[in-house]
Amino acid sequence: MAPARISADLASHRSCNYRGFRLIQQENLSWVVRMEGQHDCCSFTTPPSSLADVKALIDWRLDRAA
């Protein structure tokens, strides 16, 4: 994929930062969750869900890790 195409694709998806993670919504309403500054390490994909559900999942995982 050409760099311009990648930028256009990312711009069309909703994304935000939350507690050190980058959340990127996909076309099928699932989310790719990555640690900020990391691309493959510690990333995962959620099933289609709301932003609030993804944030709750991150909170739950962080609480379990503590």
PDBQT receptor file of N, H, CA, C and O in Angstrom, charges set to zero:
ATOM      1  N   MET A   1       0.841  -1.168   0.000  1.00  0.00    +0.000 N 
ATOM      2  CA  MET A   1       0.000   0.000   0.000  1.00  0.00    +0.000 C 
ATOM      3  C   MET A   1       0.895   1.243   0.000  1.00  0.00    +0.000 C 
ATOM      4  O   MET A   1       1.864   1.305   0.756  1.00  0.00    +0.000 OA
ATOM      5  N   ALA A   2       0.590   2.191  -0.808  1.00  0.00    +0.000 N 
ATOM      6  H   ALA A   2      -0.197   2.141  -1.423  1.00  0.00    +0.000 HD
ATOM      7  CA  ALA A   2       1.375   3.418  -0.899  1.00  0.00    +0.000 C 
ATOM      8  C   ALA A   2       1.185   4.253   0.359  1.00  0.00    +0.000 C 
ATOM      9  O   ALA A   2       0.116   4.204   0.968  1.00  0.00    +0.000 OA
ATOM     10  N   PRO A   3       2.210   5.029   0.770  1.00  0.00    +0.000 N 
ATOM     11  CA  PRO A   3       2.086   5.848   1.984  1.00  0.00    +0.000 C 
ATOM     12  C   PRO A   3       0.882   6.778   1.985  1.00  0.00    +0.000 C 
ATOM     13  O   PRO A   3       0.238   6.949   3.020  1.00  0.00    +0.000 OA
ATOM     14  N   ALA A   4       0.570   7.379   0.851  1.00  0.00    +0.000 N 
ATOM     15  H   ALA A   4       1.093   7.241   0.010  1.00  0.00    +0.000 HD
ATOM     16  CA  ALA A   4      -0.592   8.280   0.796  1.00  0.00    +0.000 C 
ATOM     17  C   ALA A   4      -1.873   7.497   1.064  1.00  0.00    +0.000 C 
ATOM     18  O   ALA A   4      -2.783   7.999   1.724  1.00  0.00    +0.000 OA
ATOM     19  N   ARG A   5      -1.945   6.283   0.558  1.00  0.00    +0.000 N 
ATOM     20  H   ARG A   5      -1.206   5.875   0.021  1.00  0.00    +0.000 HD
ATOM     21  CA  ARG A   5      -3.128   5.441   0.770  1.00  0.00    +0.000 C 
ATOM     22  C   ARG A   5      -3.255   5.059   2.248  1.00  0.00    +0.000 C 
ATOM     23  O   ARG A   5      -4.357   5.051   2.796  1.00  0.00    +0.000 OA
ATOM     24  N   ILE A   6      -2.139   4.746   2.884  1.00  0.00    +0.000 N 
ATOM     25  H   ILE A   6      -1.244   4.752   2.439  1.00  0.00    +0.000 HD
ATOM     26  CA  ILE A   6      -2.160   4.398   4.298  1.00  0.00    +0.000 C 
ATOM     27  C   ILE A   6      -2.665   5.582   5.112  1.00  0.00    +0.000 C 
ATOM     28  O   ILE A   6      -3.505   5.410   5.996  1.00  0.00    +0.000 OA
ATOM     29  N   SER A   7      -2.167   6.779   4.827  1.00  0.00    +0.000 N 
ATOM     30  H   SER A   7      -1.485   6.919   4.109  1.00  0.00    +0.000 HD
ATOM     31  CA  SER A   7      -2.609   7.973   5.547  1.00  0.00    +0.000 C 
ATOM     32  C   SER A   7      -4.093   8.209   5.364  1.00  0.00    +0.000 C 
ATOM     33  O   SER A   7      -4.794   8.534   6.322  1.00  0.00    +0.000 OA
ATOM     34  N   ALA A   8      -4.579   8.051   4.149  1.00  0.00    +0.000 N 
ATOM     35  H   ALA A   8      -4.009   7.787   3.370  1.00  0.00    +0.000 HD
ATOM     36  CA  ALA A   8      -5.998   8.246   3.875  1.00  0.00    +0.000 C 
ATOM     37  C   ALA A   8      -6.830   7.203   4.609  1.00  0.00    +0.000 C 
ATOM     38  O   ALA A   8      -7.891   7.525   5.144  1.00  0.00    +0.000 OA
ATOM     39  N   ASP A   9      -6.361   5.956   4.642  1.00  0.00    +0.000 N 
ATOM     40  H   ASP A   9      -5.499   5.694   4.207  1.00  0.00    +0.000 HD
ATOM     41  CA  ASP A   9      -7.093   4.906   5.347  1.00  0.00    +0.000 C 
ATOM     42  C   ASP A   9      -7.146   5.180   6.843  1.00  0.00    +0.000 C 
ATOM     43  O   ASP A   9      -8.199   5.008   7.458  1.00  0.00    +0.000 OA
ATOM     44  N   LEU A  10      -6.037   5.601   7.443  1.00  0.00    +0.000 N 
ATOM     45  H   LEU A  10      -5.182   5.740   6.944  1.00  0.00    +0.000 HD
ATOM     46  CA  LEU A  10      -6.018   5.883   8.869  1.00  0.00    +0.000 C 
ATOM     47  C   LEU A  10      -6.885   7.084   9.202  1.00  0.00    +0.000 C 
ATOM     48  O   LEU A  10      -7.540   7.109  10.244  1.00  0.00    +0.000 OA
ATOM     49  N   ALA A  11      -6.897   8.073   8.331  1.00  0.00    +0.000 N 
ATOM     50  H   ALA A  11      -6.365   8.053   7.485  1.00  0.00    +0.000 HD
ATOM     51  CA  ALA A  11      -7.701   9.265   8.574  1.00  0.00    +0.000 C 
ATOM     52  C   ALA A  11      -9.192   8.946   8.542  1.00  0.00    +0.000 C 
ATOM     53  O   ALA A  11      -9.985   9.627   9.192  1.00  0.00    +0.000 OA
ATOM     54  N   SER A  12      -9.576   7.925   7.796  1.00  0.00    +0.000 N 
ATOM     55  H   SER A  12      -8.932   7.372   7.268  1.00  0.00    +0.000 HD
ATOM     56  CA  SER A  12     -10.990   7.584   7.689  1.00  0.00    +0.000 C 
ATOM     57  C   SER A  12     -11.474   6.780   8.888  1.00  0.00    +0.000 C 
ATOM     58  O   SER A  12     -12.681   6.608   9.060  1.00  0.00    +0.000 OA
ATOM     59  N   HIS A  13     -10.571   6.289   9.711  1.00  0.00    +0.000 N 
ATOM     60  H   HIS A  13      -9.591   6.429   9.570  1.00  0.00    +0.000 HD
ATOM     61  CA  HIS A  13     -10.932   5.522  10.900  1.00  0.00    +0.000 C 
ATOM     62  C   HIS A  13     -10.832   6.408  12.133  1.00  0.00    +0.000 C 
ATOM     63  O   HIS A  13     -10.036   7.346  12.175  1.00  0.00    +0.000 OA
ATOM     64  N   ARG A  14     -11.624   6.109  13.107  1.00  0.00    +0.000 N 
ATOM     65  H   ARG A  14     -12.270   5.347  13.073  1.00  0.00    +0.000 HD
ATOM     66  CA  ARG A  14     -11.569   6.842  14.365  1.00  0.00    +0.000 C 
ATOM     67  C   ARG A  14     -10.427   6.275  15.201  1.00  0.00    +0.000 C 
ATOM     68  O   ARG A  14     -10.254   5.059  15.282  1.00  0.00    +0.000 OA
ATOM     69  N   SER A  15      -9.658   7.149  15.813  1.00  0.00    +0.000 N 
ATOM     70  H   SER A  15      -9.798   8.137  15.747  1.00  0.00    +0.000 HD
ATOM     71  CA  SER A  15      -8.577   6.695  16.668  1.00  0.00    +0.000 C 
ATOM     72  C   SER A  15      -8.394   7.659  17.828  1.00  0.00    +0.000 C 
ATOM     73  O   SER A  15      -8.776   8.827  17.751  1.00  0.00    +0.000 OA
ATOM     74  N   CYS A  16      -7.805   7.154  18.901  1.00  0.00    +0.000 N 
ATOM     75  H   CYS A  16      -7.494   6.205  18.964  1.00  0.00    +0.000 HD
ATOM     76  CA  CYS A  16      -7.528   7.991  20.065  1.00  0.00    +0.000 C 
ATOM     77  C   CYS A  16      -6.454   7.323  20.912  1.00  0.00    +0.000 C 
ATOM     78  O   CYS A  16      -6.090   6.168  20.690  1.00  0.00    +0.000 OA
ATOM     79  N   ASN A  17      -5.962   8.070  21.878  1.00  0.00    +0.000 N 
ATOM     80  H   ASN A  17      -6.257   9.009  22.058  1.00  0.00    +0.000 HD
ATOM     81  CA  ASN A  17      -5.001   7.552  22.850  1.00  0.00    +0.000 C 
ATOM     82  C   ASN A  17      -5.736   7.353  24.168  1.00  0.00    +0.000 C 
ATOM     83  O   ASN A  17      -6.613   8.138  24.528  1.00  0.00    +0.000 OA
ATOM     84  N   TYR A  18      -5.363   6.283  24.888  1.00  0.00    +0.000 N 
ATOM     85  H   TYR A  18      -4.651   5.646  24.595  1.00  0.00    +0.000 HD
ATOM     86  CA  TYR A  18      -5.970   6.019  26.185  1.00  0.00    +0.000 C 
ATOM     87  C   TYR A  18      -4.994   5.237  27.046  1.00  0.00    +0.000 C 
ATOM     88  O   TYR A  18      -4.616   4.120  26.696  1.00  0.00    +0.000 OA
ATOM     89  N   ARG A  19      -4.588   5.807  28.157  1.00  0.00    +0.000 N 
ATOM     90  H   ARG A  19      -4.896   6.715  28.442  1.00  0.00    +0.000 HD
ATOM     91  CA  ARG A  19      -3.727   5.159  29.147  1.00  0.00    +0.000 C 
ATOM     92  C   ARG A  19      -2.487   4.503  28.544  1.00  0.00    +0.000 C 
ATOM     93  O   ARG A  19      -2.115   3.393  28.922  1.00  0.00    +0.000 OA
ATOM     94  N   GLY A  20      -1.855   5.200  27.607  1.00  0.00    +0.000 N 
ATOM     95  H   GLY A  20      -2.158   6.103  27.300  1.00  0.00    +0.000 HD
ATOM     96  CA  GLY A  20      -0.626   4.694  27.007  1.00  0.00    +0.000 C 
ATOM     97  C   GLY A  20      -0.844   3.763  25.829  1.00  0.00    +0.000 C 
ATOM     98  O   GLY A  20       0.102   3.133  25.356  1.00  0.00    +0.000 OA
ATOM     99  N   PHE A  21      -2.067   3.666  25.352  1.00  0.00    +0.000 N 
ATOM    100  H   PHE A  21      -2.835   4.178  25.737  1.00  0.00    +0.000 HD
ATOM    101  CA  PHE A  21      -2.393   2.817  24.207  1.00  0.00    +0.000 C 
ATOM    102  C   PHE A  21      -2.971   3.665  23.086  1.00  0.00    +0.000 C 
ATOM    103  O   PHE A  21      -3.591   4.698  23.338  1.00  0.00    +0.000 OA
ATOM    104  N   ARG A  22      -2.771   3.238  21.872  1.00  0.00    +0.000 N 
ATOM    105  H   ARG A  22      -2.267   2.399  21.668  1.00  0.00    +0.000 HD
ATOM    106  CA  ARG A  22      -3.371   3.849  20.689  1.00  0.00    +0.000 C 
ATOM    107  C   ARG A  22      -4.497   2.938  20.258  1.00  0.00    +0.000 C 
ATOM    108  O   ARG A  22      -4.263   1.756  20.005  1.00  0.00    +0.000 OA
ATOM    109  N   LEU A  23      -5.711   3.450  20.167  1.00  0.00    +0.000 N 
ATOM    110  H   LEU A  23      -5.901   4.410  20.373  1.00  0.00    +0.000 HD
ATOM    111  CA  LEU A  23      -6.889   2.688  19.764  1.00  0.00    +0.000 C 
ATOM    112  C   LEU A  23      -7.285   3.133  18.370  1.00  0.00    +0.000 C 
ATOM    113  O   LEU A  23      -7.534   4.316  18.138  1.00  0.00    +0.000 OA
ATOM    114  N   ILE A  24      -7.344   2.192  17.446  1.00  0.00    +0.000 N 
ATOM    115  H   ILE A  24      -7.141   1.231  17.635  1.00  0.00    +0.000 HD
ATOM    116  CA  ILE A  24      -7.657   2.507  16.050  1.00  0.00    +0.000 C 
ATOM    117  C   ILE A  24      -8.855   1.670  15.620  1.00  0.00    +0.000 C 
ATOM    118  O   ILE A  24      -8.781   0.442  15.576  1.00  0.00    +0.000 OA
ATOM    119  N   GLN A  25      -9.952   2.339  15.304  1.00  0.00    +0.000 N 
ATOM    120  H   GLN A  25     -10.012   3.336  15.339  1.00  0.00    +0.000 HD
ATOM    121  CA  GLN A  25     -11.159   1.640  14.893  1.00  0.00    +0.000 C 
ATOM    122  C   GLN A  25     -11.026   1.185  13.441  1.00  0.00    +0.000 C 
ATOM    123  O   GLN A  25     -10.556   1.936  12.587  1.00  0.00    +0.000 OA
ATOM    124  N   GLN A  26     -11.440  -0.041  13.174  1.00  0.00    +0.000 N 
ATOM    125  H   GLN A  26     -11.822  -0.651  13.868  1.00  0.00    +0.000 HD
ATOM    126  CA  GLN A  26     -11.388  -0.610  11.839  1.00  0.00    +0.000 C 
ATOM    127  C   GLN A  26     -12.745  -0.458  11.151  1.00  0.00    +0.000 C 
ATOM    128  O   GLN A  26     -13.739  -0.103  11.784  1.00  0.00    +0.000 OA
ATOM    129  N   GLU A  27     -12.769  -0.729   9.868  1.00  0.00    +0.000 N 
ATOM    130  H   GLU A  27     -11.961  -1.018   9.354  1.00  0.00    +0.000 HD
ATOM    131  CA  GLU A  27     -14.010  -0.574   9.093  1.00  0.00    +0.000 C 
ATOM    132  C   GLU A  27     -15.136  -1.470   9.610  1.00  0.00    +0.000 C 
ATOM    133  O   GLU A  27     -16.309  -1.112   9.501  1.00  0.00    +0.000 OA
ATOM    134  N   ASN A  28     -14.788  -2.639  10.174  1.00  0.00    +0.000 N 
ATOM    135  H   ASN A  28     -13.835  -2.929  10.262  1.00  0.00    +0.000 HD
ATOM    136  CA  ASN A  28     -15.816  -3.554  10.669  1.00  0.00    +0.000 C 
ATOM    137  C   ASN A  28     -16.204  -3.267  12.125  1.00  0.00    +0.000 C 
ATOM    138  O   ASN A  28     -16.875  -4.077  12.765  1.00  0.00    +0.000 OA
ATOM    139  N   LEU A  29     -15.773  -2.099  12.646  1.00  0.00    +0.000 N 
ATOM    140  H   LEU A  29     -15.228  -1.441  12.126  1.00  0.00    +0.000 HD
ATOM    141  CA  LEU A  29     -16.057  -1.616  13.991  1.00  0.00    +0.000 C 
ATOM    142  C   LEU A  29     -15.292  -2.353  15.086  1.00  0.00    +0.000 C 
ATOM    143  O   LEU A  29     -15.567  -2.164  16.271  1.00  0.00    +0.000 OA
ATOM    144  N   SER A  30     -14.331  -3.196  14.694  1.00  0.00    +0.000 N 
ATOM    145  H   SER A  30     -14.107  -3.349  13.732  1.00  0.00    +0.000 HD
ATOM    146  CA  SER A  30     -13.416  -3.749  15.682  1.00  0.00    +0.000 C 
ATOM    147  C   SER A  30     -12.341  -2.701  15.947  1.00  0.00    +0.000 C 
ATOM    148  O   SER A  30     -12.303  -1.670  15.276  1.00  0.00    +0.000 OA
ATOM    149  N   TRP A  31     -11.473  -2.953  16.915  1.00  0.00    +0.000 N 
ATOM    150  H   TRP A  31     -11.504  -3.790  17.460  1.00  0.00    +0.000 HD
ATOM    151  CA  TRP A  31     -10.429  -2.003  17.279  1.00  0.00    +0.000 C 
ATOM    152  C   TRP A  31      -9.083  -2.695  17.317  1.00  0.00    +0.000 C 
ATOM    153  O   TRP A  31      -8.978  -3.827  17.788  1.00  0.00    +0.000 OA
ATOM    154  N   VAL A  32      -8.052  -2.026  16.825  1.00  0.00    +0.000 N 
ATOM    155  H   VAL A  32      -8.137  -1.106  16.442  1.00  0.00    +0.000 HD
ATOM    156  CA  VAL A  32      -6.671  -2.454  17.012  1.00  0.00    +0.000 C 
ATOM    157  C   VAL A  32      -6.142  -1.614  18.160  1.00  0.00    +0.000 C 
ATOM    158  O   VAL A  32      -6.228  -0.386  18.134  1.00  0.00    +0.000 OA
ATOM    159  N   VAL A  33      -5.593  -2.280  19.168  1.00  0.00    +0.000 N 
ATOM    160  H   VAL A  33      -5.523  -3.277  19.190  1.00  0.00    +0.000 HD
ATOM    161  CA  VAL A  33      -5.073  -1.607  20.356  1.00  0.00    +0.000 C 
ATOM    162  C   VAL A  33      -3.571  -1.853  20.400  1.00  0.00    +0.000 C 
ATOM    163  O   VAL A  33      -3.132  -3.003  20.413  1.00  0.00    +0.000 OA
ATOM    164  N   ARG A  34      -2.784  -0.789  20.422  1.00  0.00    +0.000 N 
ATOM    165  H   ARG A  34      -3.141   0.145  20.411  1.00  0.00    +0.000 HD
ATOM    166  CA  ARG A  34      -1.321  -0.879  20.449  1.00  0.00    +0.000 C 
ATOM    167  C   ARG A  34      -0.783  -0.007  21.560  1.00  0.00    +0.000 C 
ATOM    168  O   ARG A  34      -1.340   1.048  21.863  1.00  0.00    +0.000 OA
ATOM    169  N   MET A  35       0.305  -0.454  22.168  1.00  0.00    +0.000 N 
ATOM    170  H   MET A  35       0.757  -1.311  21.922  1.00  0.00    +0.000 HD
ATOM    171  CA  MET A  35       0.991   0.413  23.119  1.00  0.00    +0.000 C 
ATOM    172  C   MET A  35       1.574   1.569  22.327  1.00  0.00    +0.000 C 
ATOM    173  O   MET A  35       2.101   1.366  21.234  1.00  0.00    +0.000 OA
ATOM    174  N   GLU A  36       1.488   2.781  22.865  1.00  0.00    +0.000 N 
ATOM    175  H   GLU A  36       1.059   2.946  23.754  1.00  0.00    +0.000 HD
ATOM    176  CA  GLU A  36       2.055   3.932  22.163  1.00  0.00    +0.000 C 
ATOM    177  C   GLU A  36       3.544   3.700  21.956  1.00  0.00    +0.000 C 
ATOM    178  O   GLU A  36       4.249   3.276  22.872  1.00  0.00    +0.000 OA
ATOM    179  N   GLY A  37       4.012   3.975  20.763  1.00  0.00    +0.000 N 
ATOM    180  H   GLY A  37       3.440   4.318  20.019  1.00  0.00    +0.000 HD
ATOM    181  CA  GLY A  37       5.418   3.804  20.429  1.00  0.00    +0.000 C 
ATOM    182  C   GLY A  37       5.776   2.394  19.999  1.00  0.00    +0.000 C 
ATOM    183  O   GLY A  37       6.899   2.162  19.550  1.00  0.00    +0.000 OA
ATOM    184  N   GLN A  38       4.862   1.448  20.123  1.00  0.00    +0.000 N 
ATOM    185  H   GLN A  38       3.950   1.636  20.488  1.00  0.00    +0.000 HD
ATOM    186  CA  GLN A  38       5.099   0.058  19.711  1.00  0.00    +0.000 C 
ATOM    187  C   GLN A  38       4.162  -0.251  18.542  1.00  0.00    +0.000 C 
ATOM    188  O   GLN A  38       3.048   0.268  18.477  1.00  0.00    +0.000 OA
ATOM    189  N   HIS A  39       4.620  -1.091  17.629  1.00  0.00    +0.000 N 
ATOM    190  H   HIS A  39       5.525  -1.512  17.682  1.00  0.00    +0.000 HD
ATOM    191  CA  HIS A  39       3.754  -1.407  16.497  1.00  0.00    +0.000 C 
ATOM    192  C   HIS A  39       3.234  -2.831  16.544  1.00  0.00    +0.000 C 
ATOM    193  O   HIS A  39       2.061  -3.061  16.250  1.00  0.00    +0.000 OA
ATOM    194  N   ASP A  40       4.060  -3.783  16.899  1.00  0.00    +0.000 N 
ATOM    195  H   ASP A  40       5.013  -3.596  17.138  1.00  0.00    +0.000 HD
ATOM    196  CA  ASP A  40       3.608  -5.169  16.929  1.00  0.00    +0.000 C 
ATOM    197  C   ASP A  40       3.582  -5.745  18.338  1.00  0.00    +0.000 C 
ATOM    198  O   ASP A  40       2.771  -6.618  18.644  1.00  0.00    +0.000 OA
ATOM    199  N   CYS A  41       4.458  -5.260  19.180  1.00  0.00    +0.000 N 
ATOM    200  H   CYS A  41       5.117  -4.551  18.932  1.00  0.00    +0.000 HD
ATOM    201  CA  CYS A  41       4.555  -5.773  20.543  1.00  0.00    +0.000 C 
ATOM    202  C   CYS A  41       3.325  -5.351  21.347  1.00  0.00    +0.000 C 
ATOM    203  O   CYS A  41       2.938  -4.183  21.342  1.00  0.00    +0.000 OA
ATOM    204  N   CYS A  42       2.737  -6.290  22.016  1.00  0.00    +0.000 N 
ATOM    205  H   CYS A  42       3.052  -7.239  22.019  1.00  0.00    +0.000 HD
ATOM    206  CA  CYS A  42       1.617  -6.008  22.928  1.00  0.00    +0.000 C 
ATOM    207  C   CYS A  42       0.388  -5.443  22.223  1.00  0.00    +0.000 C 
ATOM    208  O   CYS A  42      -0.398  -4.737  22.855  1.00  0.00    +0.000 OA
ATOM    209  N   SER A  43       0.198  -5.722  20.960  1.00  0.00    +0.000 N 
ATOM    210  H   SER A  43       0.837  -6.295  20.447  1.00  0.00    +0.000 HD
ATOM    211  CA  SER A  43      -1.014  -5.244  20.288  1.00  0.00    +0.000 C 
ATOM    212  C   SER A  43      -2.037  -6.369  20.235  1.00  0.00    +0.000 C 
ATOM    213  O   SER A  43      -1.693  -7.551  20.250  1.00  0.00    +0.000 OA
ATOM    214  N   PHE A  44      -3.302  -5.971  20.172  1.00  0.00    +0.000 N 
ATOM    215  H   PHE A  44      -3.582  -5.011  20.160  1.00  0.00    +0.000 HD
ATOM    216  CA  PHE A  44      -4.376  -6.954  20.036  1.00  0.00    +0.000 C 
ATOM    217  C   PHE A  44      -5.545  -6.300  19.321  1.00  0.00    +0.000 C 
ATOM    218  O   PHE A  44      -5.616  -5.077  19.204  1.00  0.00    +0.000 OA
ATOM    219  N   THR A  45      -6.452  -7.128  18.847  1.00  0.00    +0.000 N 
ATOM    220  H   THR A  45      -6.395  -8.122  18.942  1.00  0.00    +0.000 HD
ATOM    221  CA  THR A  45      -7.641  -6.664  18.144  1.00  0.00    +0.000 C 
ATOM    222  C   THR A  45      -8.866  -7.090  18.938  1.00  0.00    +0.000 C 
ATOM    223  O   THR A  45      -8.928  -8.211  19.443  1.00  0.00    +0.000 OA
ATOM    224  N   THR A  46      -9.826  -6.205  19.044  1.00  0.00    +0.000 N 
ATOM    225  H   THR A  46      -9.776  -5.295  18.633  1.00  0.00    +0.000 HD
ATOM    226  CA  THR A  46     -11.066  -6.520  19.753  1.00  0.00    +0.000 C 
ATOM    227  C   THR A  46     -12.137  -6.922  18.740  1.00  0.00    +0.000 C 
ATOM    228  O   THR A  46     -12.006  -6.633  17.551  1.00  0.00    +0.000 OA
ATOM    229  N   PRO A  47     -13.181  -7.579  19.202  1.00  0.00    +0.000 N 
ATOM    230  CA  PRO A  47     -14.340  -7.767  18.323  1.00  0.00    +0.000 C 
ATOM    231  C   PRO A  47     -15.037  -6.416  18.136  1.00  0.00    +0.000 C 
ATOM    232  O   PRO A  47     -14.716  -5.462  18.846  1.00  0.00    +0.000 OA
ATOM    233  N   PRO A  48     -15.971  -6.315  17.208  1.00  0.00    +0.000 N 
ATOM    234  CA  PRO A  48     -16.699  -5.060  17.045  1.00  0.00    +0.000 C 
ATOM    235  C   PRO A  48     -17.311  -4.619  18.377  1.00  0.00    +0.000 C 
ATOM    236  O   PRO A  48     -18.054  -5.373  19.006  1.00  0.00    +0.000 OA
ATOM    237  N   SER A  49     -16.995  -3.400  18.795  1.00  0.00    +0.000 N 
ATOM    238  H   SER A  49     -16.392  -2.788  18.284  1.00  0.00    +0.000 HD
ATOM    239  CA  SER A  49     -17.474  -2.911  20.080  1.00  0.00    +0.000 C 
ATOM    240  C   SER A  49     -17.364  -1.399  20.142  1.00  0.00    +0.000 C 
ATOM    241  O   SER A  49     -16.791  -0.764  19.258  1.00  0.00    +0.000 OA
ATOM    242  N   SER A  50     -17.918  -0.841  21.191  1.00  0.00    +0.000 N 
ATOM    243  H   SER A  50     -18.384  -1.357  21.910  1.00  0.00    +0.000 HD
ATOM    244  CA  SER A  50     -17.883   0.615  21.362  1.00  0.00    +0.000 C 
ATOM    245  C   SER A  50     -16.542   1.037  21.950  1.00  0.00    +0.000 C 
ATOM    246  O   SER A  50     -15.794   0.213  22.475  1.00  0.00    +0.000 OA
ATOM    247  N   LEU A  51     -16.252   2.316  21.855  1.00  0.00    +0.000 N 
ATOM    248  H   LEU A  51     -16.860   2.986  21.428  1.00  0.00    +0.000 HD
ATOM    249  CA  LEU A  51     -15.030   2.855  22.430  1.00  0.00    +0.000 C 
ATOM    250  C   LEU A  51     -15.028   2.653  23.947  1.00  0.00    +0.000 C 
ATOM    251  O   LEU A  51     -13.990   2.333  24.527  1.00  0.00    +0.000 OA
ATOM    252  N   ALA A  52     -16.164   2.834  24.583  1.00  0.00    +0.000 N 
ATOM    253  H   ALA A  52     -17.007   3.095  24.112  1.00  0.00    +0.000 HD
ATOM    254  CA  ALA A  52     -16.257   2.641  26.037  1.00  0.00    +0.000 C 
ATOM    255  C   ALA A  52     -15.928   1.200  26.416  1.00  0.00    +0.000 C 
ATOM    256  O   ALA A  52     -15.265   0.963  27.425  1.00  0.00    +0.000 OA
ATOM    257  N   ASP A  53     -16.385   0.238  25.616  1.00  0.00    +0.000 N 
ATOM    258  H   ASP A  53     -16.923   0.431  24.796  1.00  0.00    +0.000 HD
ATOM    259  CA  ASP A  53     -16.086  -1.170  25.887  1.00  0.00    +0.000 C 
ATOM    260  C   ASP A  53     -14.594  -1.459  25.750  1.00  0.00    +0.000 C 
ATOM    261  O   ASP A  53     -14.037  -2.224  26.537  1.00  0.00    +0.000 OA
ATOM    262  N   VAL A  54     -13.950  -0.857  24.764  1.00  0.00    +0.000 N 
ATOM    263  H   VAL A  54     -14.403  -0.236  24.124  1.00  0.00    +0.000 HD
ATOM    264  CA  VAL A  54     -12.515  -1.065  24.555  1.00  0.00    +0.000 C 
ATOM    265  C   VAL A  54     -11.733  -0.469  25.725  1.00  0.00    +0.000 C 
ATOM    266  O   VAL A  54     -10.785  -1.082  26.214  1.00  0.00    +0.000 OA
ATOM    267  N   LYS A  55     -12.124   0.713  26.171  1.00  0.00    +0.000 N 
ATOM    268  H   LYS A  55     -12.895   1.211  25.774  1.00  0.00    +0.000 HD
ATOM    269  CA  LYS A  55     -11.460   1.334  27.319  1.00  0.00    +0.000 C 
ATOM    270  C   LYS A  55     -11.642   0.472  28.573  1.00  0.00    +0.000 C 
ATOM    271  O   LYS A  55     -10.704   0.322  29.355  1.00  0.00    +0.000 OA
ATOM    272  N   ALA A  56     -12.824  -0.089  28.769  1.00  0.00    +0.000 N 
ATOM    273  H   ALA A  56     -13.586   0.033  28.134  1.00  0.00    +0.000 HD
ATOM    274  CA  ALA A  56     -13.067  -0.968  29.918  1.00  0.00    +0.000 C 
ATOM    275  C   ALA A  56     -12.199  -2.223  29.833  1.00  0.00    +0.000 C 
ATOM    276  O   ALA A  56     -11.703  -2.701  30.853  1.00  0.00    +0.000 OA
ATOM    277  N   LEU A  57     -12.013  -2.757  28.629  1.00  0.00    +0.000 N 
ATOM    278  H   LEU A  57     -12.416  -2.368  27.800  1.00  0.00    +0.000 HD
ATOM    279  CA  LEU A  57     -11.157  -3.926  28.440  1.00  0.00    +0.000 C 
ATOM    280  C   LEU A  57      -9.705  -3.599  28.797  1.00  0.00    +0.000 C 
ATOM    281  O   LEU A  57      -9.030  -4.394  29.452  1.00  0.00    +0.000 OA
ATOM    282  N   ILE A  58      -9.236  -2.446  28.372  1.00  0.00    +0.000 N 
ATOM    283  H   ILE A  58      -9.784  -1.801  27.841  1.00  0.00    +0.000 HD
ATOM    284  CA  ILE A  58      -7.869  -2.028  28.718  1.00  0.00    +0.000 C 
ATOM    285  C   ILE A  58      -7.730  -1.871  30.228  1.00  0.00    +0.000 C 
ATOM    286  O   ILE A  58      -6.748  -2.330  30.812  1.00  0.00    +0.000 OA
ATOM    287  N   ASP A  59      -8.703  -1.230  30.860  1.00  0.00    +0.000 N 
ATOM    288  H   ASP A  59      -9.501  -0.858  30.386  1.00  0.00    +0.000 HD
ATOM    289  CA  ASP A  59      -8.672  -1.064  32.317  1.00  0.00    +0.000 C 
ATOM    290  C   ASP A  59      -8.614  -2.423  33.007  1.00  0.00    +0.000 C 
ATOM    291  O   ASP A  59      -7.829  -2.622  33.935  1.00  0.00    +0.000 OA
ATOM    292  N   TRP A  60      -9.446  -3.354  32.552  1.00  0.00    +0.000 N 
ATOM    293  H   TRP A  60     -10.084  -3.192  31.799  1.00  0.00    +0.000 HD
ATOM    294  CA  TRP A  60      -9.482  -4.694  33.133  1.00  0.00    +0.000 C 
ATOM    295  C   TRP A  60      -8.134  -5.389  32.980  1.00  0.00    +0.000 C 
ATOM    296  O   TRP A  60      -7.626  -5.983  33.931  1.00  0.00    +0.000 OA
ATOM    297  N   ARG A  61      -7.553  -5.315  31.779  1.00  0.00    +0.000 N 
ATOM    298  H   ARG A  61      -7.966  -4.832  31.006  1.00  0.00    +0.000 HD
ATOM    299  CA  ARG A  61      -6.253  -5.965  31.554  1.00  0.00    +0.000 C 
ATOM    300  C   ARG A  61      -5.162  -5.324  32.409  1.00  0.00    +0.000 C 
ATOM    301  O   ARG A  61      -4.309  -6.030  32.946  1.00  0.00    +0.000 OA
ATOM    302  N   LEU A  62      -5.177  -4.007  32.543  1.00  0.00    +0.000 N 
ATOM    303  H   LEU A  62      -5.870  -3.433  32.107  1.00  0.00    +0.000 HD
ATOM    304  CA  LEU A  62      -4.169  -3.341  33.370  1.00  0.00    +0.000 C 
ATOM    305  C   LEU A  62      -4.338  -3.690  34.844  1.00  0.00    +0.000 C 
ATOM    306  O   LEU A  62      -3.350  -3.870  35.555  1.00  0.00    +0.000 OA
ATOM    307  N   ASP A  63      -5.582  -3.788  35.308  1.00  0.00    +0.000 N 
ATOM    308  H   ASP A  63      -6.385  -3.641  34.730  1.00  0.00    +0.000 HD
ATOM    309  CA  ASP A  63      -5.830  -4.175  36.697  1.00  0.00    +0.000 C 
ATOM    310  C   ASP A  63      -5.358  -5.596  36.972  1.00  0.00    +0.000 C 
ATOM    311  O   ASP A  63      -4.812  -5.868  38.041  1.00  0.00    +0.000 OA
ATOM    312  N   ARG A  64      -5.561  -6.504  36.025  1.00  0.00    +0.000 N 
ATOM    313  H   ARG A  64      -6.005  -6.283  35.157  1.00  0.00    +0.000 HD
ATOM    314  CA  ARG A  64      -5.108  -7.890  36.182  1.00  0.00    +0.000 C 
ATOM    315  C   ARG A  64      -3.592  -7.970  36.218  1.00  0.00    +0.000 C 
ATOM    316  O   ARG A  64      -3.028  -8.798  36.933  1.00  0.00    +0.000 OA
ATOM    317  N   ALA A  65      -2.925  -7.109  35.445  1.00  0.00    +0.000 N 
ATOM    318  H   ALA A  65      -3.383  -6.436  34.864  1.00  0.00    +0.000 HD
ATOM    319  CA  ALA A  65      -1.460  -7.135  35.364  1.00  0.00    +0.000 C 
ATOM    320  C   ALA A  65      -0.803  -6.543  36.607  1.00  0.00    +0.000 C 
ATOM    321  O   ALA A  65       0.361  -6.820  36.895  1.00  0.00    +0.000 OA
ATOM    322  N   ALA A  66      -1.556  -5.726  37.339  1.00  0.00    +0.000 N 
ATOM    323  H   ALA A  66      -2.502  -5.501  37.106  1.00  0.00    +0.000 HD
ATOM    324  CA  ALA A  66      -0.972  -5.049  38.520  1.00  0.00    +0.000 C 
ATOM    325  C   ALA A  66      -0.861  -5.963  39.723  1.00  0.00    +0.000 C 
ATOM    326  O   ALA A  66      -0.393  -5.538  40.780  1.00  0.00    +0.000 OA
TER     327      ALA A  66
